[in-house]
Amino acid sequence: MFGPPGRLYIYRSYGIHWCANVVCADEAIGAAVLLRAVEPTHGVGEMCERRRLDDVRLLASGPGRLTQALGITSAHDGLDLEGSPFELIAPSASVDVVASTRVGITRAVEKRWRFSLAGSRFVSRPRPRA
């Protein structure tokens, strides 16, 4: 989390699930964004196999589900998101983002530091409101 921006920081949550964070500040400053969900658009069949389910909405709706669906493990820790095996594609149009309170924390619970695509069916619960 203190590495160069645009890198993955991978860790285990409760010794069970891998979690993926994107480092977003200069080196030596601990700042990252936890990836909580993605909308599966490519490789859905492989994600279904990894997660052993067919409900596309549940494939990557939560940090542990996301890493399992994408096959992310500690081997990806420190990798640059601008290189293989990743491909980040900017949206073709502006998107409507909503901010809400975070999930699964006990401190600063009032902070609206959880950001998601407005109306997305793929975010983990509870769903943010606009």
DSSP file with accessible surface (Angstrom, degrees, kcal/mol):
  #  RESIDUE AA STRUCTURE BP1 BP2  ACC     N-H-->O    O-->H-N    N-H-->O    O-->H-N    TCO  KAPPA ALPHA  PHI   PSI    X-CA   Y-CA   Z-CA
    1    1 A M              0   0   76      0, 0.0    30,-1.2     0, 0.0    23,-0.2   0.000 360.0 360.0 360.0 -14.3    0.0    0.0    0.0
    2    2 A F        +     0   0  127     28,-0.2    26,-2.4    26,-0.1    27,-0.2   0.250 360.0  98.3-101.8  10.1    3.1    2.2    0.3
    3    3 A G  S    S-     0   0   24     24,-0.2    22,-0.3     1,-0.2    26,-0.2  -0.078  87.8 -51.3 -85.4-168.2    4.3    1.4   -3.2
    4    4 A P    >   -     0   0   41      0, 0.0     3,-0.9     0, 0.0    19,-0.2  -0.281  67.3 -96.7 -66.0 148.0    4.0    3.3   -6.4
    5    5 A P  T 3  S+     0   0   67      0, 0.0    19,-0.2     0, 0.0     3,-0.1  -0.274 106.6  38.7 -63.4 151.5    0.5    4.4   -7.5
    6    6 A G  T 3  S+     0   0   24     17,-2.9    75,-3.0     1,-0.3     2,-0.3   0.537  91.1 117.7  84.9   8.8   -1.4    2.2   -9.9
    7    7 A R  B <   -A   80   0A  86     -3,-0.9    16,-2.8    73,-0.2     2,-0.3  -0.729  66.4-112.3-105.3 157.0   -0.1   -1.0   -8.3
    8    8 A L  E     -B   22   0B   4     71,-2.2    70,-3.2    68,-0.3     2,-0.5  -0.693  19.5-162.3 -86.8 139.3   -2.1   -3.7   -6.7
    9    9 A Y  E     -B   21   0B  70     12,-2.5    12,-2.0    -2,-0.3     2,-0.4  -0.985  16.0-170.1-117.4 114.3   -1.8   -4.3   -2.9
   10   10 A I  E     +B   20   0B  10     -2,-0.5     2,-0.3    10,-0.2    10,-0.2  -0.889  13.2 157.9-110.8 135.6   -3.2   -7.8   -2.1
   11   11 A Y  E     -B   19   0B  75      8,-1.8     8,-2.8    -2,-0.4     2,-0.4  -0.964  40.3-102.0-148.3 164.9   -3.8   -9.1    1.4
   12   12 A R  E     -B   18   0B 119     -2,-0.3     2,-0.6     6,-0.2     6,-0.2  -0.738  26.9-144.7 -89.9 137.3   -5.9  -11.8    3.2
   13   13 A S  E >> S-B   17   0B  29      4,-3.4     3,-2.4    -2,-0.4     4,-1.6  -0.914  82.0 -18.9-102.8 122.0   -9.0  -10.7    5.0
   14   14 A Y  T 34 S-     0   0  206     -2,-0.6    -1,-0.2     1,-0.3    -2,-0.0   0.749 115.5 -74.1  54.5  24.6   -9.6  -12.7    8.2
   15   15 A G  T 34 S+     0   0   61      2,-0.2    -1,-0.3     1,-0.1     3,-0.1   0.626 127.6  78.7  68.9  13.0   -7.3  -15.3    6.8
   16   16 A I  T <4 S+     0   0  105     -3,-2.4     2,-0.3     1,-0.3    -2,-0.2   0.787  84.4  36.2-115.7 -59.5  -10.0  -16.4    4.3
   17   17 A H  E  <  -B   13   0B  94     -4,-1.6    -4,-3.4    50,-0.0    -1,-0.3  -0.802  69.6-124.0-108.2 145.8  -10.4  -14.2    1.3
   18   18 A W  E     -B   12   0B  53     -2,-0.3     2,-0.4    -6,-0.2    49,-0.4  -0.617  27.2-158.8 -77.1 143.0   -7.9  -12.2   -0.8
   19   19 A C  E     -B   11   0B   4     -8,-2.8    -8,-1.8    -2,-0.3     2,-0.5  -0.966   3.3-147.2-122.7 144.0   -8.6   -8.5   -1.1
   20   20 A A  E     -B   10   0B   0     15,-0.4    15,-2.9    -2,-0.4     2,-0.3  -0.949  15.7-179.8-116.8 129.0   -7.4   -6.2   -3.8
   21   21 A N  E     -BC   9  34B  13    -12,-2.0   -12,-2.5    -2,-0.5     2,-0.6  -0.937  22.3-136.8-121.4 148.4   -6.5   -2.6   -3.3
   22   22 A V  E     -BC   8  33B  31     11,-2.5    11,-2.1    -2,-0.3   -14,-0.2  -0.931  24.0-128.6-105.2 120.7   -5.2   -0.1   -5.9
   23   23 A V  E     + C   0  32B   4    -16,-2.8   -17,-2.9    -2,-0.6     9,-0.3  -0.501  31.2 175.7 -67.5 133.7   -2.5    2.1   -4.5
   24   24 A C        +     0   0   73      7,-2.4     2,-0.3   -19,-0.2     8,-0.2   0.147  47.0  61.4-134.5  21.6   -3.4    5.7   -5.2
   25   25 A A  S    S-     0   0   22      6,-0.6     6,-0.1   -22,-0.3     3,-0.1  -0.884  89.9 -72.3-138.6 173.3   -0.8    8.0   -3.6
   26   26 A D    >   -     0   0  115     -2,-0.3     3,-1.7     1,-0.1     5,-0.1  -0.202  67.8 -77.4 -61.9 158.0    3.0    8.7   -3.9
   27   27 A E  T 3  S+     0   0  130      1,-0.2   -24,-0.2     3,-0.1    -1,-0.1  -0.181 119.0  29.6 -55.0 149.4    5.4    6.1   -2.6
   28   28 A A  T 3  S+     0   0   85    -26,-2.4     2,-0.5     1,-0.2    -1,-0.2   0.396  98.2 101.0  76.2  -0.1    5.8    6.1    1.2
   29   29 A I  S <  S-     0   0   91     -3,-1.7     2,-1.3   -26,-0.2    -4,-0.2  -0.969  73.3-135.9-113.4 119.1    2.2    7.3    1.7
   30   30 A G        +     0   0   38     -2,-0.5     2,-0.4   -28,-0.1   -28,-0.2  -0.604  51.1 135.1 -77.5  95.3   -0.2    4.6    2.7
   31   31 A A        +     0   0   30     -2,-1.3    -7,-2.4   -30,-1.2    -6,-0.6  -0.964  16.9 146.9-146.3 126.0   -3.2    5.2    0.5
   32   32 A A  E     -C   23   0B  30     -2,-0.4     2,-0.5    -9,-0.3    -9,-0.2  -0.976  38.2-125.8-153.3 162.5   -5.2    2.7   -1.5
   33   33 A V  E     -C   22   0B  81    -11,-2.1   -11,-2.5    -2,-0.3     2,-0.4  -0.967  25.2-132.3-115.7 124.0   -8.8    2.0   -2.7
   34   34 A L  E     -C   21   0B  52     -2,-0.5     2,-0.8   -13,-0.2   -13,-0.3  -0.614  16.9-133.7 -73.6 128.4  -10.3   -1.4   -1.9
   35   35 A L        +     0   0   56    -15,-2.9   -15,-0.4    -2,-0.4    32,-0.1  -0.761  32.1 170.8 -83.7 113.9  -12.0   -2.9   -5.0
   36   36 A R        -     0   0   56     -2,-0.8    26,-1.5     1,-0.3     2,-0.3   0.681  57.2  -5.8 -99.7 -23.7  -15.4   -4.1   -3.7
   37   37 A A  B     -D   61   0C  28     24,-0.2     2,-0.3    86,-0.1    -1,-0.3  -0.977  50.2-164.7-166.7 154.5  -17.1   -5.1   -6.9
   38   38 A V        -     0   0   52     22,-1.1    22,-0.3    -2,-0.3    24,-0.0  -0.971  29.0-118.8-139.7 155.8  -17.0   -5.2  -10.7
   39   39 A E        -     0   0  104     -2,-0.3     2,-0.2    20,-0.1    18,-0.1  -0.865  36.6-127.9 -92.5 113.1  -19.5   -5.8  -13.4
   40   40 A P        +     0   0   11      0, 0.0     3,-0.1     0, 0.0    19,-0.0  -0.453  48.4 148.2 -65.5 124.6  -18.4   -8.9  -15.3
   41   41 A T        +     0   0   94      1,-0.4     2,-0.4    -2,-0.2     3,-0.1   0.545  61.8  38.5-127.2 -24.2  -18.2   -8.2  -19.0
   42   42 A H  S    S+     0   0  144      1,-0.1    -1,-0.4     2,-0.1     0, 0.0  -0.978 115.6  15.7-131.3 144.1  -15.4  -10.4  -20.2
   43   43 A G  S  > S+     0   0   45     -2,-0.4     4,-2.2    -3,-0.1     5,-0.2   0.790  70.6 151.8  68.8  28.0  -14.4  -14.0  -19.2
   44   44 A V  H  >  +     0   0   42      1,-0.2     4,-2.7     2,-0.2     5,-0.2   0.893  67.8  55.4 -61.9 -38.9  -17.7  -14.6  -17.5
   45   45 A G  H  > S+     0   0   46      1,-0.2     4,-2.0     2,-0.2    -1,-0.2   0.928 109.1  46.7 -60.3 -43.0  -17.5  -18.3  -18.2
   46   46 A E  H  > S+     0   0  108      1,-0.2     4,-2.5     2,-0.2    -1,-0.2   0.897 111.4  52.0 -67.1 -37.3  -14.2  -18.6  -16.4
   47   47 A M  H  X S+     0   0   13     -4,-2.2     4,-2.4     1,-0.2     5,-0.2   0.915 107.5  52.3 -64.4 -41.9  -15.4  -16.5  -13.5
   48   48 A C  H  X>S+     0   0   20     -4,-2.7     5,-1.4     1,-0.2     4,-1.4   0.901 110.0  49.4 -60.4 -40.5  -18.5  -18.8  -13.2
   49   49 A E  H  <5S+     0   0  148     -4,-2.0    -2,-0.2     2,-0.2    -1,-0.2   0.930 111.5  48.0 -64.1 -46.4  -16.1  -21.8  -13.0
   50   50 A R  H  <5S+     0   0   88     -4,-2.5    -2,-0.2     1,-0.2    -1,-0.2   0.879 121.2  36.3 -61.5 -39.3  -13.9  -20.2  -10.4
   51   51 A R  H  <5S-     0   0   38     -4,-2.4    -1,-0.2     2,-0.2    -2,-0.2   0.540 101.5-133.6 -91.4 -10.5  -16.9  -19.2   -8.2
   52   52 A R  T  <5 +     0   0  224     -4,-1.4     2,-0.3    -5,-0.2    -3,-0.2   0.915  69.8  97.2  56.2  47.4  -18.9  -22.3   -9.0
   53   53 A L      < -     0   0   44     -5,-1.4    -1,-0.2    -6,-0.1    -2,-0.2  -0.976  63.5-145.9-155.9 165.3  -22.1  -20.4   -9.7
   54   54 A D        +     0   0  143     -2,-0.3     2,-1.0    -3,-0.1     3,-0.1   0.489  64.9 107.9-112.6  -9.3  -24.1  -19.0  -12.6
   55   55 A D    >>  -     0   0   80      1,-0.2     3,-1.2    -7,-0.1     4,-0.6  -0.618  51.8-163.4 -77.0 102.7  -25.6  -15.8  -11.1
   56   56 A V  H >> S+     0   0   54     -2,-1.0     3,-1.1     1,-0.3     4,-0.5   0.851  85.6  61.2 -57.9 -35.1  -23.6  -13.1  -12.9
   57   57 A R  H 34 S+     0   0   40      1,-0.3    -1,-0.3     2,-0.1     3,-0.2   0.835 107.8  44.1 -63.4 -29.0  -24.7  -10.5  -10.3
   58   58 A L  H <4 S+     0   0   41     -3,-1.2     3,-0.4     1,-0.2    -1,-0.3   0.490  87.9  92.2 -94.4  -2.7  -23.0  -12.5   -7.5
   59   59 A L  H << S+     0   0    0     -3,-1.1    10,-0.3    -4,-0.6    -1,-0.2   0.905 109.3   3.2 -59.1 -46.0  -19.8  -13.3   -9.3
   60   60 A A  S  < S+     0   0    1     -4,-0.5     2,-1.2   -22,-0.3   -22,-1.1  -0.077  88.0 126.6-136.7  35.9  -17.8  -10.3   -8.1
   61   61 A S  B    S+D   37   0C   3     -3,-0.4    64,-0.2   -24,-0.2   -24,-0.2  -0.637  72.4  29.8 -99.9  78.1  -20.0   -8.4   -5.7
   62   62 A G  S  > S-     0   0    8    -26,-1.5     4,-2.9    -2,-1.2     5,-0.2  -0.526  93.8 -94.5 144.3 149.9  -17.8   -8.2   -2.7
   63   63 A P  H  > S+     0   0   22      0, 0.0     4,-1.9     0, 0.0     5,-0.2   0.885 123.1  43.2 -60.5 -40.3  -14.0   -8.0   -2.2
   64   64 A G  H  > S+     0   0   11      2,-0.2     4,-2.1     1,-0.2   -46,-0.2   0.898 116.0  48.1 -71.4 -40.2  -13.5  -11.7   -1.7
   65   65 A R  H  > S+     0   0   96      2,-0.2     4,-2.9     1,-0.2     5,-0.2   0.898 109.6  54.5 -63.5 -42.7  -15.9  -12.7   -4.5
   66   66 A L  H  X S+     0   0    0     -4,-2.9     4,-2.3   -30,-0.2     6,-0.2   0.946 110.6  43.6 -58.4 -50.7  -14.1  -10.2   -6.8
   67   67 A T  H  X>S+     0   0    3     -4,-1.9     5,-2.5   -49,-0.4     4,-0.8   0.899 115.2  49.3 -66.5 -37.6  -10.7  -11.6   -6.3
   68   68 A Q  H ><5S+     0   0   81     -4,-2.1     3,-0.7     3,-0.2    -2,-0.2   0.945 112.2  47.9 -65.1 -45.6  -11.9  -15.2   -6.6
   69   69 A A  H 3<5S+     0   0    0     -4,-2.9    -2,-0.2   -10,-0.3    -1,-0.2   0.897 117.4  41.9 -62.2 -39.7  -13.8  -14.4   -9.8
   70   70 A L  H 3<5S-     0   0   66     -4,-2.3    -1,-0.2    -5,-0.2    -2,-0.2   0.517 110.6-120.4 -86.8  -5.3  -10.8  -12.7  -11.3
   71   71 A G  T <<5 +     0   0   26     -4,-0.8     2,-0.4    -3,-0.7    -3,-0.2   0.788  53.2 164.2  72.5  28.1   -8.3  -15.3  -10.0
   72   72 A I      < +     0   0   11     -5,-2.5    -1,-0.2    -6,-0.2     2,-0.2  -0.668   3.4 156.6 -84.5 130.6   -6.4  -12.7   -8.0
   73   73 A T    >   -     0   0   55     -2,-0.4     3,-2.3   -63,-0.0     4,-0.2  -0.749  62.2 -75.1-135.8-173.9   -4.0  -14.1   -5.4
   74   74 A S  G >  S+     0   0   67      1,-0.3     3,-1.6    -2,-0.2   -64,-0.1   0.745 121.3  75.1 -61.2 -20.6   -0.9  -12.9   -3.5
   75   75 A A  G 3  S+     0   0   78      1,-0.3    -1,-0.3     3,-0.0    -3,-0.1   0.734  92.9  53.9 -63.7 -19.3    1.0  -13.6   -6.7
   76   76 A H  G X  S+     0   0   36     -3,-2.3     3,-2.1     2,-0.1   -68,-0.3   0.490  78.2 125.4 -92.7  -4.4   -0.5  -10.4   -8.1
   77   77 A D  T <  S+     0   0   81     -3,-1.6   -68,-0.2     1,-0.3   -57,-0.0  -0.341  80.5  10.1 -60.0 127.5    0.7   -8.2   -5.1
   78   78 A G  T 3  S+     0   0   33    -70,-3.2    -1,-0.3     1,-0.3   -69,-0.1   0.369  90.8 144.0  87.4  -4.7    2.6   -5.2   -6.4
   79   79 A L    <   -     0   0   63     -3,-2.1   -71,-2.2   -72,-0.1     2,-0.4  -0.407  54.2-114.3 -71.5 146.9    1.8   -5.7  -10.1
   80   80 A D  B >   -A    7   0A  57    -73,-0.2     3,-1.6     4,-0.2     6,-0.3  -0.637  13.0-144.3 -80.7 129.2    1.2   -2.6  -12.2
   81   81 A L  T 3  S+     0   0   16    -75,-3.0     7,-0.3    -2,-0.4    -1,-0.1   0.561  96.4  66.7 -73.0  -6.1   -2.4   -2.2  -13.5
   82   82 A E  T 3  S+     0   0  177    -76,-0.3     2,-0.3     5,-0.1    -1,-0.3   0.369 100.4  57.9 -92.8   4.1   -1.1   -0.8  -16.7
   83   83 A G  S X  S-     0   0   29     -3,-1.6     3,-2.2     1,-0.1    -4,-0.0  -0.825  91.8 -30.8-130.3 170.5    0.5   -4.1  -17.7
   84   84 A S  T 3  S+     0   0  115      1,-0.3    -4,-0.2    -2,-0.3    -1,-0.1  -0.238 116.5  28.9 -56.1 139.6   -0.4   -7.7  -18.3
   85   85 A P  T 3  S+     0   0   84      0, 0.0    -1,-0.3     0, 0.0     2,-0.2  -0.919 116.5  68.7 -94.2  17.4   -2.5   -9.5  -17.1
   86   86 A F    <   -     0   0   45     -3,-2.2     2,-0.3    -6,-0.3    -6,-0.0  -0.643  50.5-174.8-100.3 155.2   -4.6   -6.3  -16.6
   87   87 A E        -     0   0  160     -2,-0.2     2,-0.5    -3,-0.1    -5,-0.1  -0.871   7.6-164.4-147.0 108.8   -6.3   -4.0  -19.1
   88   88 A L        -     0   0  127     -7,-0.3     2,-0.5    -2,-0.3    -2,-0.0  -0.845   7.7-168.5 -95.3 128.4   -8.0   -0.9  -17.8
   89   89 A I        -     0   0  123     -2,-0.5     3,-0.1     0, 0.0    -2,-0.0  -0.973  18.0-131.1-121.5 123.4  -10.3    0.7  -20.2
   90   90 A A        -     0   0   85     -2,-0.5     2,-0.0     1,-0.1    -2,-0.0  -0.392  36.0 -98.2 -68.6 146.4  -11.7    4.2  -19.6
   91   91 A P        -     0   0   89      0, 0.0    -1,-0.1     0, 0.0     4,-0.1  -0.332  22.5-131.4 -63.6 149.6  -15.5    4.5  -20.0
   92   92 A S  S    S+     0   0  137     -3,-0.1     2,-0.3     2,-0.1    -2,-0.1   0.681  90.3  22.4 -76.7 -17.4  -16.6    5.9  -23.4
   93   93 A A  S    S-     0   0   66      1,-0.0    -1,-0.0     0, 0.0     0, 0.0  -0.925 100.4 -79.3-140.6 165.9  -18.9    8.4  -21.7
   94   94 A S        -     0   0  123     -2,-0.3     2,-0.3     1,-0.1    -2,-0.1  -0.309  46.7-144.5 -65.8 151.3  -19.1   10.0  -18.2
   95   95 A V        -     0   0   83     -4,-0.1     2,-0.7    22,-0.0    -1,-0.1  -0.869  13.1-117.4-119.5 155.0  -20.6    7.9  -15.5
   96   96 A D        -     0   0  114     -2,-0.3    22,-3.4    22,-0.2     2,-0.4  -0.819  34.4-168.2 -94.0 114.4  -22.8    8.8  -12.5
   97   97 A V  E     -E  117   0D  81     -2,-0.7     2,-0.3    20,-0.2    20,-0.2  -0.864   4.4-160.0-107.6 138.2  -21.0    7.9   -9.3
   98   98 A V  E     -E  116   0D  16     18,-2.9    18,-2.1    -2,-0.4     2,-0.4  -0.875   7.5-144.0-114.7 149.4  -22.6    7.8   -5.8
   99   99 A A  E     +E  115   0D  27     -2,-0.3     2,-0.3    16,-0.2    16,-0.2  -0.909  27.3 160.4-110.7 140.2  -20.9    8.1   -2.5
  100  100 A S  E     -E  114   0D  10     14,-2.4    14,-2.0    -2,-0.4    13,-0.1  -0.885  44.0 -72.1-146.0 177.1  -22.1    6.1    0.6
  101  101 A T        -     0   0   67     -2,-0.3    11,-0.2    11,-0.2     9,-0.1  -0.377  57.0-101.5 -74.4 155.9  -20.9    4.9    3.9
  102  102 A R        -     0   0   76      9,-0.8     2,-0.4     6,-0.3     3,-0.2  -0.247  29.9-123.0 -78.0 166.3  -18.4    2.1    4.0
  103  103 A V  S    S+     0   0   42      1,-0.2    -1,-0.1    -2,-0.0    22,-0.0  -0.860  79.3  11.6-113.2 139.7  -19.1   -1.5    4.9
  104  104 A G  S    S+     0   0   70     -2,-0.4     2,-0.3     1,-0.2    -1,-0.2   0.786  92.1 117.8  73.6  30.5  -17.6   -3.7    7.6
  105  105 A I        -     0   0   58     -3,-0.2    -1,-0.2     1,-0.1     3,-0.1  -0.841  48.2-161.6-124.5 164.7  -15.8   -1.1    9.6
  106  106 A T  S    S+     0   0  135     -2,-0.3     2,-0.4     1,-0.1     3,-0.3   0.539  73.5  64.3-119.2 -15.0  -16.1    0.1   13.2
  107  107 A R  S    S+     0   0  207      1,-0.2    -1,-0.1     2,-0.1     0, 0.0  -0.880 109.2   5.4-112.9 147.5  -14.3    3.5   13.0
  108  108 A A  S >  S+     0   0   36     -2,-0.4     3,-1.7     1,-0.1    -6,-0.3   0.851  73.3 162.2  53.4  40.4  -15.3    6.6   10.9
  109  109 A V  T 3   +     0   0   76     -3,-0.3    -7,-0.2     1,-0.3    -1,-0.1   0.722  66.1  61.5 -64.8 -19.2  -18.5    4.8    9.9
  110  110 A E  T 3  S+     0   0  124     -9,-0.1    -1,-0.3     2,-0.1     2,-0.2   0.631  77.4 110.5 -82.7 -13.0  -20.1    8.1    8.9
  111  111 A K    <   -     0   0   83     -3,-1.7     2,-1.5     1,-0.1    -9,-0.8  -0.427  65.8-141.8 -67.4 131.1  -17.5    8.8    6.2
  112  112 A R        +     0   0  136    -11,-0.2   -11,-0.2    -2,-0.2    -1,-0.1  -0.564  55.4 133.2 -92.8  70.8  -18.9    8.6    2.7
  113  113 A W        +     0   0  148     -2,-1.5     2,-0.6   -14,-0.1    -1,-0.2   0.040  38.0  97.4-110.3  21.1  -15.8    6.9    1.3
  114  114 A R  E     -E  100   0D  17    -14,-2.0   -14,-2.4    -3,-0.1     2,-0.4  -0.959  54.7-171.7-112.0 119.2  -17.5    4.2   -0.6
  115  115 A F  E     +E   99   0D 134     -2,-0.6     2,-0.3   -16,-0.2   -16,-0.2  -0.911  11.6 158.0-117.5 137.4  -18.0    5.0   -4.3
  116  116 A S  E     -E   98   0D  15    -18,-2.1   -18,-2.9    -2,-0.4     2,-0.3  -0.974  47.8 -83.1-151.5 164.3  -20.0    3.1   -6.9
  117  117 A L  E >   -E   97   0D  76     -2,-0.3     3,-2.0   -20,-0.2   -20,-0.2  -0.543  57.7-105.9 -69.4 126.8  -21.7    3.4  -10.2
  118  118 A A  T 3  S+     0   0   30    -22,-3.4   -22,-0.2    -2,-0.3    -1,-0.1  -0.309 100.6   6.4 -57.6 130.9  -25.2    4.8   -9.6
  119  119 A G  T 3  S+     0   0   82      9,-0.3    -1,-0.3     1,-0.2     2,-0.1   0.513  87.3 159.9  76.5   6.4  -27.8    2.1  -10.0
  120  120 A S    <   -     0   0   20     -3,-2.0     3,-0.4     1,-0.2    -1,-0.2  -0.379  33.3-159.5 -65.6 134.5  -25.4   -0.8  -10.4
  121  121 A R  S    S+     0   0  152      1,-0.2    -1,-0.2    -2,-0.1   -60,-0.0   0.436  85.4  68.1 -85.6  -1.5  -26.8   -4.2   -9.7
  122  122 A F  S    S+     0   0   14    -85,-0.1   -84,-0.3     2,-0.1    -1,-0.2   0.463  71.1 103.8-104.3  -1.8  -23.3   -5.5   -9.1
  123  123 A V  S    S-     0   0   14     -3,-0.4   -62,-0.1    -6,-0.1   -86,-0.1  -0.484  76.2-108.5 -78.4 151.2  -22.2   -3.8   -5.9
  124  124 A S        -     0   0   11     -2,-0.1   -62,-0.1   -64,-0.1    -1,-0.1  -0.348  59.2 -50.3 -73.1 162.9  -22.2   -5.7   -2.7
  125  125 A R  S    S+     0   0  155    -64,-0.2     2,-0.1     2,-0.1    -1,-0.1  -0.440 111.6  49.3 -83.6 157.9  -24.9   -5.0   -0.1
  126  126 A P  S    S-     0   0   92      0, 0.0    -2,-0.1     0, 0.0    -1,-0.0   0.576  88.1-136.1 -71.0 146.6  -26.1   -2.8    1.3
  127  127 A R        -     0   0   98     -2,-0.1    -2,-0.1     1,-0.1    -6,-0.0  -0.506  18.5-115.3 -74.6 135.1  -26.5   -1.0   -1.9
  128  128 A P        -     0   0   27      0, 0.0     2,-0.3     0, 0.0    -9,-0.3  -0.334  24.9-135.6 -67.3 149.5  -25.6    2.7   -1.9
  129  129 A R              0   0  212    -30,-0.1   -30,-0.1     1,-0.1   -11,-0.0  -0.816 360.0 360.0-104.1 150.2  -28.4    5.3   -2.5
  130  130 A A              0   0  118     -2,-0.3    -1,-0.1   -32,-0.1   -32,-0.1  -0.180 360.0 360.0 -68.1 360.0  -28.0    8.2   -4.8
